[in-house]
Amino acid sequence: MRYIGSLDQGTSSTRFMIFDHAGKVVGQHQVEHRQILPQAGWVEHDASEIWERTQEVISAALRQADILGSDLAAVGITNQRETT
């Protein structure tokens, strides 16, 4: 069976979800990351931390679903964007 992965890299956390052919979530994991606030109205993130969190959530979701990365047919990615 093939699965679909979804990586959501947001302002405060990174999440990965795995869906089966019926759209059922079979694995998921989410981890928060540090926000750096150098001045009012600014938010920065450590790119290395985001990369580490991305690897962590994908690995954990794959373990939960008991599948390999090669079982994923595709991965969709969402990312941070301006909210004002």
C-alpha positions in Angstrom: 0.0 0.0 0.0 1.2 3.5 -0.8 0.7 6.5 1.5 0.7 10.3 1.3 2.7 12.5 3.7 2.0 16.1 4.7 4.7 18.3 6.2 3.4 21.5 7.9 6.2 23.8 8.9 4.5 26.6 10.9 5.4 29.6 12.9 5.6 27.7 16.2 5.9 24.0 15.3 6.6 21.4 12.6 4.2 18.6 12.0 4.1 15.5 9.7 1.0 13.4 9.0 0.6 10.2 7.0 -2.6 9.3 5.3 -3.7 6.0 3.8 -5.7 5.6 0.5 -9.0 6.3 2.4 -7.7 9.5 3.9 -7.3 8.1 7.4 -4.4 9.4 9.5 -2.1 6.4 10.2 0.8 8.4 11.7 1.5 11.8 13.0 4.0 13.8 15.1 4.4 17.4 16.0 7.2 19.3 17.7 7.4 22.9 18.7 10.4 25.0 17.8 11.9 28.1 19.5 10.8 31.5 18.4 13.4 34.3 18.5 12.0 37.8 19.0 14.7 40.3 18.4 12.4 43.3 18.5 8.7 44.1 18.6 6.9 42.7 15.5 9.8 40.4 14.4 10.0 36.7 14.7 13.0 34.7 13.6 13.8 31.0 13.7 17.0 28.9 13.7 17.1 27.1 10.3 19.2 24.2 11.8 16.6 23.7 14.4 13.8 23.6 11.8 15.7 21.0 9.8 16.3 18.9 12.9 12.6 19.1 13.8 11.6 18.2 10.3 13.7 15.0 10.4 12.4 14.2 13.9 8.7 14.5 13.0 9.0 12.5 9.8 10.9 9.7 11.5 8.4 9.5 14.4 5.3 9.5 12.1 6.8 6.7 10.0 7.5 4.7 13.1 4.0 5.2 14.4 2.5 4.2 11.0 5.0 1.2 10.9 6.0 2.0 7.3 9.2 3.1 5.5 9.8 6.4 3.7 9.7 4.4 0.4 6.1 3.6 1.2 5.2 7.2 0.6 3.9 8.0 -2.9 4.1 11.7 -2.4 4.7 14.4 0.2 2.9 17.8 0.3 4.6 20.7 2.1 3.1 23.8 3.7 5.3 26.5 5.1 5.2 29.8 7.1 3.7 32.8 5.5 2.8 36.3 6.5 -0.4 36.5 8.5 -1.0 40.2 8.4 
